[in-house]
Amino acid sequence: MSEFVRTNPTLDAYWRAVILFGRNVASYKFALAKSLLEFADQEKTFVSLEELSEPFSRHITDHLKKADRQGTFASSRFLEACRSFNEGKIAHEQLLEQTTRLGFNNVIDAFHIVNQAEIPKRFFIDDRKSRKGITITDELFSLKEIFQYQNLPLEVEARWRLVETAWSLSISPTLLMVSYDPLVEDLFVRTGKDRRIGITSCRDALNGYQKGKCFYCFTDVSIESEGVNTAEVDHFFAHILKQSGSVGDLNLDGVWNLVLCCVECNRGSGGKHSRVPEIHYLERLNRRNNYLIESHHPLRETLRSQTGKTEIERRMFLQEMDKVAVQNLIHRWKPLIELPAVF
């Protein structure tokens, strides 16, 4: 996390550190994050626990319909109340009462903790003892002023879906083997010979680790389907290598080889197309992949199996891939304009 933030210590980098690098013991962190973004949109400066209980429980109950397991623990009185509401056994008012009483016992304290220490910026202040609620800070409102704000809800949802899919399959999130469908640009897992479970958009899952920037030129990209400068999924090493037979059975559709970039870098007049990125972009790819691995992201084991168990193995793997790509595709490429690096 420290390198991820230190390279470009912006507010959205701190927010992403919480979502991407924080512990995944339960899904409450994601529900609280989505609730905070809602209150930011409403410009609420103070939120009582009663007010917070509505969006918080709504997000949890919605996700329970997709995946019944929402944590690593055996049981939870709060989750049982959410399940009872979904089953029509308790009324909405009862759900809110249970949420206010049971839902925030740990998540408010733990939200800003990453790698066993609190991040330098807080998005809310815990005022439960004095005012029975939380105070939204200027840092959260400041997020609304940046281009990346539009991407944050989608990134939270993608991370949540990856984690809960692993839990629902009784698989450690670090062991979840994730595949990519290039036709719809989604990530999925196979649960049997002919059965697979769609998880989330590849864009939504990868965007946070690139800090919402084009992998090559560092311009802002959007992951909204009709956003301004919507990101495109690019194969760092062009898929045409597969057709040449030069990479054998290697999976070029693997997450290790997928990056998000702007339209201009992907297929514009000066775009990459099927050329090989200049050598310094190889280190950037390695760094991005290591962010995924070091954060105990559910894509961790997928990346390790595709590129190597150790840092040295992964670096050597990419270097060999670069040699093969240059031998076959010959020409290297870089964007005409590149902004200062953010990761």
HELIX and SHEET records of a PDB file:
HELIX    1   1 SER A    2  ARG A    6  1                                   5    
HELIX    2   2 LEU A   11  PHE A   21  1                                  11    
HELIX    3   3 TYR A   28  GLN A   42  1                                  15    
HELIX    4   4 LEU A   49  LEU A   64  1                                  16    
HELIX    5   5 ARG A   77  ASN A   86  1                                  10    
HELIX    6   6 HIS A   92  LEU A  102  1                                  11    
HELIX    7   7 VAL A  107  ALA A  110  1                                   4    
HELIX    8   8 ARG A  128  ARG A  131  1                                   4    
HELIX    9   9 ASP A  138  LEU A  143  1                                   6    
HELIX   10  10 PHE A  147  ASN A  151  5                                   5    
HELIX   11  11 LEU A  152  SER A  168  1                                  17    
HELIX   12  12 PRO A  173  LEU A  175  5                                   3    
HELIX   13  13 CYS A  202  ASN A  207  1                                   6    
HELIX   14  14 GLY A  208  GLN A  210  5                                   3    
HELIX   15  15 ILE A  240  SER A  244  1                                   5    
HELIX   16  16 VAL A  255  ASN A  257  5                                   3    
HELIX   17  17 VAL A  263  ARG A  267  1                                   5    
HELIX   18  18 HIS A  280  GLU A  294  1                                  15    
HELIX   19  19 ARG A  300  THR A  307  1                                   8    
HELIX   20  20 GLU A  311  LEU A  329  1                                  19    
SHEET    1   A 3 PHE A  46  SER A  48  0                                        
SHEET    2   A 3 GLY A 133  ILE A 136 -1                                        
SHEET    3   A 3 PHE A 124  ASP A 127 -1                                        
SHEET    1   B 2 ILE A 113  VAL A 114  0                                        
SHEET    2   B 2 ALA A 117  GLU A 118 -1                                        
SHEET    1   C 3 SER A 179  ASP A 181  0                                        
SHEET    2   C 3 ASP A 186  ARG A 190 -1                                        
SHEET    3   C 3 ARG A 196  SER A 201 -1                                        
SHEET    1   D 2 GLU A 232  HIS A 235  0                                        
SHEET    2   D 2 LEU A 258  CYS A 261 -1                                        
SHEET    1   E 2 VAL A 276  PRO A 277  0                                        
SHEET    2   E 2 ARG A 332  TRP A 333  1                                        
END                                                                             
